[in-house]
Amino acid sequence: MRPQLAVLLAAGRGKRLRPHTDTTPKPLLPVEGRPTLDFTLQAAVHAGGKQVGVVIGHLGELIVEYIGDGSAWGIEPYFCEQK
């Protein structure tokens, strides 16, 4: 049986990646033209994730905006802010 719930950690500030992470959260930094979060979301879906909890922090509103309603990945996202 495949899990239907995934939890992704996307709250880090990315201090070692400054100045890039001053304006862009680490999960949205691109690799091969795609945000790293896209790779992670696709992996969660491939593993069977339907409901995806995303822990957000630094610039979390940009992550919420990127994921939106989750329809691009066929997921139901939930967001939890880590202060």
PDB file of N, CA, C and O in Angstrom:
ATOM      1  N   MET A   1       0.842  -1.185   0.000  1.00  0.00           N
ATOM      2  CA  MET A   1       0.000   0.000   0.000  1.00  0.00           C
ATOM      3  C   MET A   1       0.887   1.249   0.000  1.00  0.00           C
ATOM      4  O   MET A   1       1.820   1.351   0.797  1.00  0.00           O
ATOM      5  N   ARG A   2       0.605   2.167  -0.865  1.00  0.00           N
ATOM      6  CA  ARG A   2       1.388   3.393  -0.971  1.00  0.00           C
ATOM      7  C   ARG A   2       0.827   4.451  -0.027  1.00  0.00           C
ATOM      8  O   ARG A   2      -0.386   4.542   0.162  1.00  0.00           O
ATOM      9  N   PRO A   3       1.708   5.247   0.560  1.00  0.00           N
ATOM     10  CA  PRO A   3       1.228   6.324   1.443  1.00  0.00           C
ATOM     11  C   PRO A   3       0.492   7.381   0.625  1.00  0.00           C
ATOM     12  O   PRO A   3       0.813   7.610  -0.541  1.00  0.00           O
ATOM     13  N   GLN A   4      -0.485   8.014   1.236  1.00  0.00           N
ATOM     14  CA  GLN A   4      -1.207   9.067   0.537  1.00  0.00           C
ATOM     15  C   GLN A   4      -0.897  10.438   1.108  1.00  0.00           C
ATOM     16  O   GLN A   4      -1.354  11.451   0.579  1.00  0.00           O
ATOM     17  N   LEU A   5      -0.124  10.475   2.182  1.00  0.00           N
ATOM     18  CA  LEU A   5       0.226  11.735   2.819  1.00  0.00           C
ATOM     19  C   LEU A   5       1.732  11.918   2.787  1.00  0.00           C
ATOM     20  O   LEU A   5       2.486  11.008   3.134  1.00  0.00           O
ATOM     21  N   ALA A   6       2.162  13.085   2.373  1.00  0.00           N
ATOM     22  CA  ALA A   6       3.589  13.418   2.362  1.00  0.00           C
ATOM     23  C   ALA A   6       3.770  14.735   3.109  1.00  0.00           C
ATOM     24  O   ALA A   6       2.889  15.594   3.093  1.00  0.00           O
ATOM     25  N   VAL A   7       4.916  14.885   3.761  1.00  0.00           N
ATOM     26  CA  VAL A   7       5.255  16.131   4.431  1.00  0.00           C
ATOM     27  C   VAL A   7       6.594  16.602   3.872  1.00  0.00           C
ATOM     28  O   VAL A   7       7.585  15.873   3.902  1.00  0.00           O
ATOM     29  N   LEU A   8       6.605  17.828   3.364  1.00  0.00           N
ATOM     30  CA  LEU A   8       7.813  18.392   2.792  1.00  0.00           C
ATOM     31  C   LEU A   8       8.290  19.557   3.652  1.00  0.00           C
ATOM     32  O   LEU A   8       7.500  20.414   4.048  1.00  0.00           O
ATOM     33  N   LEU A   9       9.575  19.576   3.933  1.00  0.00           N
ATOM     34  CA  LEU A   9      10.155  20.648   4.728  1.00  0.00           C
ATOM     35  C   LEU A   9      10.681  21.727   3.785  1.00  0.00           C
ATOM     36  O   LEU A   9      11.592  21.482   2.995  1.00  0.00           O
ATOM     37  N   ALA A  10      10.101  22.915   3.874  1.00  0.00           N
ATOM     38  CA  ALA A  10      10.491  24.008   2.988  1.00  0.00           C
ATOM     39  C   ALA A  10      10.603  25.320   3.758  1.00  0.00           C
ATOM     40  O   ALA A  10      10.268  26.384   3.239  1.00  0.00           O
ATOM     41  N   ALA A  11      11.075  25.236   4.998  1.00  0.00           N
ATOM     42  CA  ALA A  11      11.086  26.419   5.866  1.00  0.00           C
ATOM     43  C   ALA A  11      12.466  27.032   6.053  1.00  0.00           C
ATOM     44  O   ALA A  11      12.578  28.095   6.664  1.00  0.00           O
ATOM     45  N   GLY A  12      13.506  26.408   5.553  1.00  0.00           N
ATOM     46  CA  GLY A  12      14.858  26.890   5.811  1.00  0.00           C
ATOM     47  C   GLY A  12      15.156  28.249   5.196  1.00  0.00           C
ATOM     48  O   GLY A  12      14.632  28.602   4.140  1.00  0.00           O
ATOM     49  N   ARG A  13      16.003  28.995   5.876  1.00  0.00           N
ATOM     50  CA  ARG A  13      16.393  30.328   5.404  1.00  0.00           C
ATOM     51  C   ARG A  13      17.452  30.245   4.306  1.00  0.00           C
ATOM     52  O   ARG A  13      17.501  31.124   3.445  1.00  0.00           O
ATOM     53  N   GLY A  14      18.284  29.235   4.312  1.00  0.00           N
ATOM     54  CA  GLY A  14      19.314  29.076   3.290  1.00  0.00           C
ATOM     55  C   GLY A  14      20.447  30.078   3.447  1.00  0.00           C
ATOM     56  O   GLY A  14      20.850  30.724   2.480  1.00  0.00           O
ATOM     57  N   LYS A  15      20.958  30.207   4.663  1.00  0.00           N
ATOM     58  CA  LYS A  15      22.001  31.204   4.943  1.00  0.00           C
ATOM     59  C   LYS A  15      23.247  31.017   4.082  1.00  0.00           C
ATOM     60  O   LYS A  15      23.867  32.003   3.684  1.00  0.00           O
ATOM     61  N   ARG A  16      23.620  29.801   3.791  1.00  0.00           N
ATOM     62  CA  ARG A  16      24.830  29.565   2.999  1.00  0.00           C
ATOM     63  C   ARG A  16      24.643  29.902   1.525  1.00  0.00           C
ATOM     64  O   ARG A  16      25.614  29.963   0.770  1.00  0.00           O
ATOM     65  N   LEU A  17      23.404  30.121   1.120  1.00  0.00           N
ATOM     66  CA  LEU A  17      23.129  30.447  -0.281  1.00  0.00           C
ATOM     67  C   LEU A  17      22.860  31.939  -0.494  1.00  0.00           C
ATOM     68  O   LEU A  17      22.416  32.353  -1.565  1.00  0.00           O
ATOM     69  N   ARG A  18      23.132  32.727   0.524  1.00  0.00           N
ATOM     70  CA  ARG A  18      22.970  34.176   0.365  1.00  0.00           C
ATOM     71  C   ARG A  18      23.935  34.677  -0.686  1.00  0.00           C
ATOM     72  O   ARG A  18      25.030  34.124  -0.784  1.00  0.00           O
ATOM     73  N   PRO A  19      23.619  35.657  -1.461  1.00  0.00           N
ATOM     74  CA  PRO A  19      22.466  36.545  -1.393  1.00  0.00           C
ATOM     75  C   PRO A  19      21.242  36.026  -2.151  1.00  0.00           C
ATOM     76  O   PRO A  19      20.202  36.684  -2.162  1.00  0.00           O
ATOM     77  N   HIS A  20      21.354  34.847  -2.787  1.00  0.00           N
ATOM     78  CA  HIS A  20      20.231  34.311  -3.578  1.00  0.00           C
ATOM     79  C   HIS A  20      18.970  34.139  -2.735  1.00  0.00           C
ATOM     80  O   HIS A  20      17.865  34.400  -3.211  1.00  0.00           O
ATOM     81  N   THR A  21      19.130  33.698  -1.478  1.00  0.00           N
ATOM     82  CA  THR A  21      17.964  33.417  -0.640  1.00  0.00           C
ATOM     83  C   THR A  21      17.454  34.647   0.107  1.00  0.00           C
ATOM     84  O   THR A  21      16.538  34.536   0.923  1.00  0.00           O
ATOM     85  N   ASP A  22      18.032  35.812  -0.161  1.00  0.00           N
ATOM     86  CA  ASP A  22      17.489  37.032   0.441  1.00  0.00           C
ATOM     87  C   ASP A  22      16.128  37.374  -0.150  1.00  0.00           C
ATOM     88  O   ASP A  22      15.278  37.958   0.523  1.00  0.00           O
ATOM     89  N   THR A  23      15.928  37.010  -1.401  1.00  0.00           N
ATOM     90  CA  THR A  23      14.668  37.343  -2.079  1.00  0.00           C
ATOM     91  C   THR A  23      13.912  36.121  -2.602  1.00  0.00           C
ATOM     92  O   THR A  23      12.758  36.234  -3.015  1.00  0.00           O
ATOM     93  N   THR A  24      14.551  34.968  -2.586  1.00  0.00           N
ATOM     94  CA  THR A  24      13.927  33.737  -3.086  1.00  0.00           C
ATOM     95  C   THR A  24      14.127  32.635  -2.052  1.00  0.00           C
ATOM     96  O   THR A  24      15.260  32.378  -1.646  1.00  0.00           O
ATOM     97  N   PRO A  25      13.049  31.975  -1.614  1.00  0.00           N
ATOM     98  CA  PRO A  25      13.238  30.879  -0.664  1.00  0.00           C
ATOM     99  C   PRO A  25      14.031  29.735  -1.302  1.00  0.00           C
ATOM    100  O   PRO A  25      13.914  29.470  -2.499  1.00  0.00           O
ATOM    101  N   LYS A  26      14.820  29.081  -0.496  1.00  0.00           N
ATOM    102  CA  LYS A  26      15.704  28.014  -0.988  1.00  0.00           C
ATOM    103  C   LYS A  26      14.980  26.993  -1.864  1.00  0.00           C
ATOM    104  O   LYS A  26      15.528  26.618  -2.900  1.00  0.00           O
ATOM    105  N   PRO A  27      13.779  26.519  -1.511  1.00  0.00           N
ATOM    106  CA  PRO A  27      13.107  25.520  -2.363  1.00  0.00           C
ATOM    107  C   PRO A  27      12.705  26.034  -3.749  1.00  0.00           C
ATOM    108  O   PRO A  27      12.379  25.242  -4.632  1.00  0.00           O
ATOM    109  N   LEU A  28      12.727  27.344  -3.940  1.00  0.00           N
ATOM    110  CA  LEU A  28      12.362  27.885  -5.247  1.00  0.00           C
ATOM    111  C   LEU A  28      13.575  28.253  -6.092  1.00  0.00           C
ATOM    112  O   LEU A  28      13.418  28.756  -7.205  1.00  0.00           O
ATOM    113  N   LEU A  29      14.777  28.013  -5.587  1.00  0.00           N
ATOM    114  CA  LEU A  29      15.967  28.240  -6.398  1.00  0.00           C
ATOM    115  C   LEU A  29      16.003  27.204  -7.517  1.00  0.00           C
ATOM    116  O   LEU A  29      15.736  26.025  -7.279  1.00  0.00           O
ATOM    117  N   PRO A  30      16.325  27.628  -8.719  1.00  0.00           N
ATOM    118  CA  PRO A  30      16.245  26.708  -9.862  1.00  0.00           C
ATOM    119  C   PRO A  30      17.451  25.786 -10.014  1.00  0.00           C
ATOM    120  O   PRO A  30      18.589  26.150  -9.718  1.00  0.00           O
ATOM    121  N   VAL A  31      17.158  24.590 -10.483  1.00  0.00           N
ATOM    122  CA  VAL A  31      18.156  23.618 -10.920  1.00  0.00           C
ATOM    123  C   VAL A  31      17.655  23.131 -12.276  1.00  0.00           C
ATOM    124  O   VAL A  31      16.524  22.660 -12.389  1.00  0.00           O
ATOM    125  N   GLU A  32      18.479  23.242 -13.285  1.00  0.00           N
ATOM    126  CA  GLU A  32      18.084  22.891 -14.650  1.00  0.00           C
ATOM    127  C   GLU A  32      16.794  23.592 -15.059  1.00  0.00           C
ATOM    128  O   GLU A  32      15.949  23.011 -15.741  1.00  0.00           O
ATOM    129  N   GLY A  33      16.650  24.853 -14.634  1.00  0.00           N
ATOM    130  CA  GLY A  33      15.514  25.659 -15.040  1.00  0.00           C
ATOM    131  C   GLY A  33      14.225  25.422 -14.272  1.00  0.00           C
ATOM    132  O   GLY A  33      13.203  26.029 -14.593  1.00  0.00           O
ATOM    133  N   ARG A  34      14.247  24.551 -13.261  1.00  0.00           N
ATOM    134  CA  ARG A  34      13.044  24.276 -12.464  1.00  0.00           C
ATOM    135  C   ARG A  34      13.353  24.467 -10.991  1.00  0.00           C
ATOM    136  O   ARG A  34      14.452  24.132 -10.550  1.00  0.00           O
ATOM    137  N   PRO A  35      12.411  24.997 -10.217  1.00  0.00           N
ATOM    138  CA  PRO A  35      12.630  25.103  -8.780  1.00  0.00           C
ATOM    139  C   PRO A  35      12.847  23.713  -8.175  1.00  0.00           C
ATOM    140  O   PRO A  35      12.217  22.742  -8.594  1.00  0.00           O
ATOM    141  N   THR A  36      13.732  23.628  -7.200  1.00  0.00           N
ATOM    142  CA  THR A  36      13.983  22.327  -6.569  1.00  0.00           C
ATOM    143  C   THR A  36      12.708  21.765  -5.945  1.00  0.00           C
ATOM    144  O   THR A  36      12.542  20.548  -5.859  1.00  0.00           O
ATOM    145  N   LEU A  37      11.814  22.642  -5.512  1.00  0.00           N
ATOM    146  CA  LEU A  37      10.548  22.190  -4.937  1.00  0.00           C
ATOM    147  C   LEU A  37       9.726  21.394  -5.946  1.00  0.00           C
ATOM    148  O   LEU A  37       9.001  20.477  -5.560  1.00  0.00           O
ATOM    149  N   ASP A  38       9.826  21.726  -7.218  1.00  0.00           N
ATOM    150  CA  ASP A  38       9.100  20.981  -8.248  1.00  0.00           C
ATOM    151  C   ASP A  38       9.565  19.528  -8.290  1.00  0.00           C
ATOM    152  O   ASP A  38       8.743  18.616  -8.389  1.00  0.00           O
ATOM    153  N   PHE A  39      10.873  19.309  -8.214  1.00  0.00           N
ATOM    154  CA  PHE A  39      11.405  17.942  -8.182  1.00  0.00           C
ATOM    155  C   PHE A  39      10.872  17.186  -6.961  1.00  0.00           C
ATOM    156  O   PHE A  39      10.498  16.017  -7.054  1.00  0.00           O
ATOM    157  N   THR A  40      10.844  17.870  -5.821  1.00  0.00           N
ATOM    158  CA  THR A  40      10.391  17.243  -4.571  1.00  0.00           C
ATOM    159  C   THR A  40       8.902  16.911  -4.635  1.00  0.00           C
ATOM    160  O   THR A  40       8.485  15.832  -4.215  1.00  0.00           O
ATOM    161  N   LEU A  41       8.112  17.828  -5.154  1.00  0.00           N
ATOM    162  CA  LEU A  41       6.676  17.570  -5.280  1.00  0.00           C
ATOM    163  C   LEU A  41       6.412  16.405  -6.234  1.00  0.00           C
ATOM    164  O   LEU A  41       5.559  15.561  -5.960  1.00  0.00           O
ATOM    165  N   GLN A  42       7.130  16.358  -7.339  1.00  0.00           N
ATOM    166  CA  GLN A  42       6.950  15.247  -8.277  1.00  0.00           C
ATOM    167  C   GLN A  42       7.338  13.918  -7.630  1.00  0.00           C
ATOM    168  O   GLN A  42       6.687  12.900  -7.869  1.00  0.00           O
ATOM    169  N   ALA A  43       8.382  13.920  -6.820  1.00  0.00           N
ATOM    170  CA  ALA A  43       8.791  12.695  -6.130  1.00  0.00           C
ATOM    171  C   ALA A  43       7.718  12.260  -5.129  1.00  0.00           C
ATOM    172  O   ALA A  43       7.439  11.069  -4.998  1.00  0.00           O
ATOM    173  N   ALA A  44       7.122  13.213  -4.429  1.00  0.00           N
ATOM    174  CA  ALA A  44       6.056  12.886  -3.472  1.00  0.00           C
ATOM    175  C   ALA A  44       4.858  12.272  -4.189  1.00  0.00           C
ATOM    176  O   ALA A  44       4.275  11.300  -3.707  1.00  0.00           O
ATOM    177  N   VAL A  45       4.494  12.830  -5.324  1.00  0.00           N
ATOM    178  CA  VAL A  45       3.377  12.290  -6.113  1.00  0.00           C
ATOM    179  C   VAL A  45       3.722  10.897  -6.631  1.00  0.00           C
ATOM    180  O   VAL A  45       2.890   9.991  -6.589  1.00  0.00           O
ATOM    181  N   HIS A  46       4.941  10.729  -7.114  1.00  0.00           N
ATOM    182  CA  HIS A  46       5.383   9.421  -7.627  1.00  0.00           C
ATOM    183  C   HIS A  46       5.330   8.349  -6.527  1.00  0.00           C
ATOM    184  O   HIS A  46       5.079   7.176  -6.803  1.00  0.00           O
ATOM    185  N   ALA A  47       5.569   8.768  -5.283  1.00  0.00           N
ATOM    186  CA  ALA A  47       5.531   7.834  -4.151  1.00  0.00           C
ATOM    187  C   ALA A  47       4.105   7.573  -3.677  1.00  0.00           C
ATOM    188  O   ALA A  47       3.893   6.737  -2.799  1.00  0.00           O
ATOM    189  N   GLY A  48       3.135   8.268  -4.238  1.00  0.00           N
ATOM    190  CA  GLY A  48       1.743   8.029  -3.878  1.00  0.00           C
ATOM    191  C   GLY A  48       1.094   9.150  -3.094  1.00  0.00           C
ATOM    192  O   GLY A  48      -0.063   9.031  -2.691  1.00  0.00           O
ATOM    193  N   GLY A  49       1.823  10.244  -2.869  1.00  0.00           N
ATOM    194  CA  GLY A  49       1.269  11.355  -2.097  1.00  0.00           C
ATOM    195  C   GLY A  49       0.125  12.045  -2.813  1.00  0.00           C
ATOM    196  O   GLY A  49       0.262  12.464  -3.963  1.00  0.00           O
ATOM    197  N   LYS A  50      -0.979  12.159  -2.145  1.00  0.00           N
ATOM    198  CA  LYS A  50      -2.138  12.882  -2.666  1.00  0.00           C
ATOM    199  C   LYS A  50      -2.343  14.162  -1.858  1.00  0.00           C
ATOM    200  O   LYS A  50      -2.624  15.226  -2.410  1.00  0.00           O
ATOM    201  N   GLN A  51      -2.196  14.037  -0.549  1.00  0.00           N
ATOM    202  CA  GLN A  51      -2.251  15.180   0.350  1.00  0.00           C
ATOM    203  C   GLN A  51      -0.817  15.479   0.761  1.00  0.00           C
ATOM    204  O   GLN A  51      -0.098  14.606   1.248  1.00  0.00           O
ATOM    205  N   VAL A  52      -0.413  16.733   0.556  1.00  0.00           N
ATOM    206  CA  VAL A  52       0.970  17.103   0.828  1.00  0.00           C
ATOM    207  C   VAL A  52       0.991  18.267   1.805  1.00  0.00           C
ATOM    208  O   VAL A  52       0.492  19.354   1.514  1.00  0.00           O
ATOM    209  N   GLY A  53       1.575  18.018   2.962  1.00  0.00           N
ATOM    210  CA  GLY A  53       1.784  19.068   3.943  1.00  0.00           C
ATOM    211  C   GLY A  53       3.130  19.713   3.671  1.00  0.00           C
ATOM    212  O   GLY A  53       4.138  19.022   3.527  1.00  0.00           O
ATOM    213  N   VAL A  54       3.148  21.035   3.600  1.00  0.00           N
ATOM    214  CA  VAL A  54       4.386  21.760   3.313  1.00  0.00           C
ATOM    215  C   VAL A  54       4.667  22.688   4.484  1.00  0.00           C
ATOM    216  O   VAL A  54       3.889  23.596   4.775  1.00  0.00           O
ATOM    217  N   VAL A  55       5.793  22.448   5.151  1.00  0.00           N
ATOM    218  CA  VAL A  55       6.206  23.308   6.249  1.00  0.00           C
ATOM    219  C   VAL A  55       6.946  24.492   5.645  1.00  0.00           C
ATOM    220  O   VAL A  55       7.965  24.327   4.973  1.00  0.00           O
ATOM    221  N   ILE A  56       6.418  25.698   5.893  1.00  0.00           N
ATOM    222  CA  ILE A  56       7.006  26.900   5.310  1.00  0.00           C
ATOM    223  C   ILE A  56       7.524  27.814   6.411  1.00  0.00           C
ATOM    224  O   ILE A  56       7.113  27.720   7.568  1.00  0.00           O
ATOM    225  N   GLY A  57       8.431  28.697   6.024  1.00  0.00           N
ATOM    226  CA  GLY A  57       8.994  29.661   6.960  1.00  0.00           C
ATOM    227  C   GLY A  57       9.408  30.896   6.195  1.00  0.00           C
ATOM    228  O   GLY A  57       8.563  31.670   5.746  1.00  0.00           O
ATOM    229  N   HIS A  58      10.726  31.084   6.043  1.00  0.00           N
ATOM    230  CA  HIS A  58      11.295  32.247   5.360  1.00  0.00           C
ATOM    231  C   HIS A  58      10.696  32.408   3.968  1.00  0.00           C
ATOM    232  O   HIS A  58      10.805  31.514   3.129  1.00  0.00           O
ATOM    233  N   LEU A  59      10.066  33.549   3.730  1.00  0.00           N
ATOM    234  CA  LEU A  59       9.431  33.859   2.439  1.00  0.00           C
ATOM    235  C   LEU A  59       8.410  32.794   2.030  1.00  0.00           C
ATOM    236  O   LEU A  59       8.238  32.503   0.847  1.00  0.00           O
ATOM    237  N   GLY A  60       7.751  32.231   3.016  1.00  0.00           N
ATOM    238  CA  GLY A  60       6.790  31.154   2.781  1.00  0.00           C
ATOM    239  C   GLY A  60       5.651  31.520   1.858  1.00  0.00           C
ATOM    240  O   GLY A  60       5.099  30.656   1.176  1.00  0.00           O
ATOM    241  N   GLU A  61       5.292  32.793   1.827  1.00  0.00           N
ATOM    242  CA  GLU A  61       4.189  33.219   0.953  1.00  0.00           C
ATOM    243  C   GLU A  61       4.523  32.963  -0.512  1.00  0.00           C
ATOM    244  O   GLU A  61       3.622  32.740  -1.320  1.00  0.00           O
ATOM    245  N   LEU A  62       5.806  32.993  -0.866  1.00  0.00           N
ATOM    246  CA  LEU A  62       6.197  32.702  -2.246  1.00  0.00           C
ATOM    247  C   LEU A  62       6.036  31.212  -2.567  1.00  0.00           C
ATOM    248  O   LEU A  62       5.721  30.844  -3.699  1.00  0.00           O
ATOM    249  N   ILE A  63       6.253  30.372  -1.571  1.00  0.00           N
ATOM    250  CA  ILE A  63       6.054  28.929  -1.760  1.00  0.00           C
ATOM    251  C   ILE A  63       4.563  28.629  -1.896  1.00  0.00           C
ATOM    252  O   ILE A  63       4.161  27.838  -2.749  1.00  0.00           O
ATOM    253  N   VAL A  64       3.750  29.257  -1.059  1.00  0.00           N
ATOM    254  CA  VAL A  64       2.296  29.083  -1.152  1.00  0.00           C
ATOM    255  C   VAL A  64       1.811  29.529  -2.527  1.00  0.00           C
ATOM    256  O   VAL A  64       0.986  28.858  -3.148  1.00  0.00           O
ATOM    257  N   GLU A  65       2.319  30.652  -2.996  1.00  0.00           N
ATOM    258  CA  GLU A  65       1.936  31.158  -4.321  1.00  0.00           C
ATOM    259  C   GLU A  65       2.371  30.198  -5.425  1.00  0.00           C
ATOM    260  O   GLU A  65       1.622  29.969  -6.375  1.00  0.00           O
ATOM    261  N   TYR A  66       3.565  29.638  -5.311  1.00  0.00           N
ATOM    262  CA  TYR A  66       4.074  28.716  -6.336  1.00  0.00           C
ATOM    263  C   TYR A  66       3.224  27.440  -6.406  1.00  0.00           C
ATOM    264  O   TYR A  66       2.870  26.987  -7.495  1.00  0.00           O
ATOM    265  N   ILE A  67       2.903  26.872  -5.258  1.00  0.00           N
ATOM    266  CA  ILE A  67       2.138  25.619  -5.236  1.00  0.00           C
ATOM    267  C   ILE A  67       0.663  25.873  -5.552  1.00  0.00           C
ATOM    268  O   ILE A  67       0.016  25.058  -6.208  1.00  0.00           O
ATOM    269  N   GLY A  68       0.144  26.990  -5.089  1.00  0.00           N
ATOM    270  CA  GLY A  68      -1.256  27.329  -5.344  1.00  0.00           C
ATOM    271  C   GLY A  68      -2.199  26.263  -4.811  1.00  0.00           C
ATOM    272  O   GLY A  68      -2.069  25.813  -3.673  1.00  0.00           O
ATOM    273  N   ASP A  69      -3.147  25.866  -5.646  1.00  0.00           N
ATOM    274  CA  ASP A  69      -4.118  24.854  -5.219  1.00  0.00           C
ATOM    275  C   ASP A  69      -3.610  23.425  -5.427  1.00  0.00           C
ATOM    276  O   ASP A  69      -4.313  22.461  -5.125  1.00  0.00           O
ATOM    277  N   GLY A  70      -2.398  23.297  -5.941  1.00  0.00           N
ATOM    278  CA  GLY A  70      -1.793  21.973  -6.124  1.00  0.00           C
ATOM    279  C   GLY A  70      -2.191  21.250  -7.389  1.00  0.00           C
ATOM    280  O   GLY A  70      -1.722  20.140  -7.645  1.00  0.00           O
ATOM    281  N   SER A  71      -3.051  21.863  -8.187  1.00  0.00           N
ATOM    282  CA  SER A  71      -3.559  21.168  -9.375  1.00  0.00           C
ATOM    283  C   SER A  71      -2.465  20.854 -10.405  1.00  0.00           C
ATOM    284  O   SER A  71      -2.604  19.911 -11.184  1.00  0.00           O
ATOM    285  N   ALA A  72      -1.399  21.623 -10.414  1.00  0.00           N
ATOM    286  CA  ALA A  72      -0.312  21.353 -11.370  1.00  0.00           C
ATOM    287  C   ALA A  72       0.339  19.998 -11.106  1.00  0.00           C
ATOM    288  O   ALA A  72       0.919  19.400 -12.013  1.00  0.00           O
ATOM    289  N   TRP A  73       0.246  19.512  -9.867  1.00  0.00           N
ATOM    290  CA  TRP A  73       0.828  18.211  -9.502  1.00  0.00           C
ATOM    291  C   TRP A  73      -0.238  17.182  -9.158  1.00  0.00           C
ATOM    292  O   TRP A  73       0.085  16.021  -8.905  1.00  0.00           O
ATOM    293  N   GLY A  74      -1.494  17.584  -9.143  1.00  0.00           N
ATOM    294  CA  GLY A  74      -2.574  16.675  -8.776  1.00  0.00           C
ATOM    295  C   GLY A  74      -2.580  16.357  -7.285  1.00  0.00           C
ATOM    296  O   GLY A  74      -2.888  15.236  -6.880  1.00  0.00           O
ATOM    297  N   ILE A  75      -2.235  17.360  -6.471  1.00  0.00           N
ATOM    298  CA  ILE A  75      -2.183  17.162  -5.019  1.00  0.00           C
ATOM    299  C   ILE A  75      -3.136  18.114  -4.305  1.00  0.00           C
ATOM    300  O   ILE A  75      -3.632  19.080  -4.886  1.00  0.00           O
ATOM    301  N   GLU A  76      -3.375  17.821  -3.052  1.00  0.00           N
ATOM    302  CA  GLU A  76      -4.126  18.704  -2.167  1.00  0.00           C
ATOM    303  C   GLU A  76      -3.121  19.221  -1.129  1.00  0.00           C
ATOM    304  O   GLU A  76      -2.769  18.498  -0.197  1.00  0.00           O
ATOM    305  N   PRO A  77      -2.658  20.467  -1.287  1.00  0.00           N
ATOM    306  CA  PRO A  77      -1.627  20.963  -0.376  1.00  0.00           C
ATOM    307  C   PRO A  77      -2.190  21.537   0.924  1.00  0.00           C
ATOM    308  O   PRO A  77      -3.294  22.082   0.960  1.00  0.00           O
ATOM    309  N   TYR A  78      -1.405  21.400   1.979  1.00  0.00           N
ATOM    310  CA  TYR A  78      -1.675  22.001   3.279  1.00  0.00           C
ATOM    311  C   TYR A  78      -0.394  22.707   3.689  1.00  0.00           C
ATOM    312  O   TYR A  78       0.701  22.188   3.473  1.00  0.00           O
ATOM    313  N   PHE A  79      -0.523  23.877   4.274  1.00  0.00           N
ATOM    314  CA  PHE A  79       0.651  24.639   4.645  1.00  0.00           C
ATOM    315  C   PHE A  79       0.681  24.860   6.154  1.00  0.00           C
ATOM    316  O   PHE A  79      -0.341  25.164   6.771  1.00  0.00           O
ATOM    317  N   CYS A  80       1.849  24.705   6.728  1.00  0.00           N
ATOM    318  CA  CYS A  80       2.047  24.909   8.156  1.00  0.00           C
ATOM    319  C   CYS A  80       3.249  25.821   8.316  1.00  0.00           C
ATOM    320  O   CYS A  80       4.342  25.485   7.861  1.00  0.00           O
ATOM    321  N   GLU A  81       3.065  26.979   8.960  1.00  0.00           N
ATOM    322  CA  GLU A  81       4.163  27.934   9.098  1.00  0.00           C
ATOM    323  C   GLU A  81       4.977  27.650  10.350  1.00  0.00           C
ATOM    324  O   GLU A  81       4.439  27.539  11.451  1.00  0.00           O
ATOM    325  N   GLN A  82       6.281  27.536  10.157  1.00  0.00           N
ATOM    326  CA  GLN A  82       7.226  27.370  11.258  1.00  0.00           C
ATOM    327  C   GLN A  82       7.842  28.741  11.514  1.00  0.00           C
ATOM    328  O   GLN A  82       8.486  29.313  10.635  1.00  0.00           O
ATOM    329  N   LYS A  83       7.646  29.251  12.696  1.00  0.00           N
ATOM    330  CA  LYS A  83       8.167  30.591  13.019  1.00  0.00           C
ATOM    331  C   LYS A  83       9.555  30.522  13.563  1.00  0.00           C
ATOM    332  O   LYS A  83      10.143  31.555  13.886  1.00  0.00           O
TER     333      LYS A  83
END
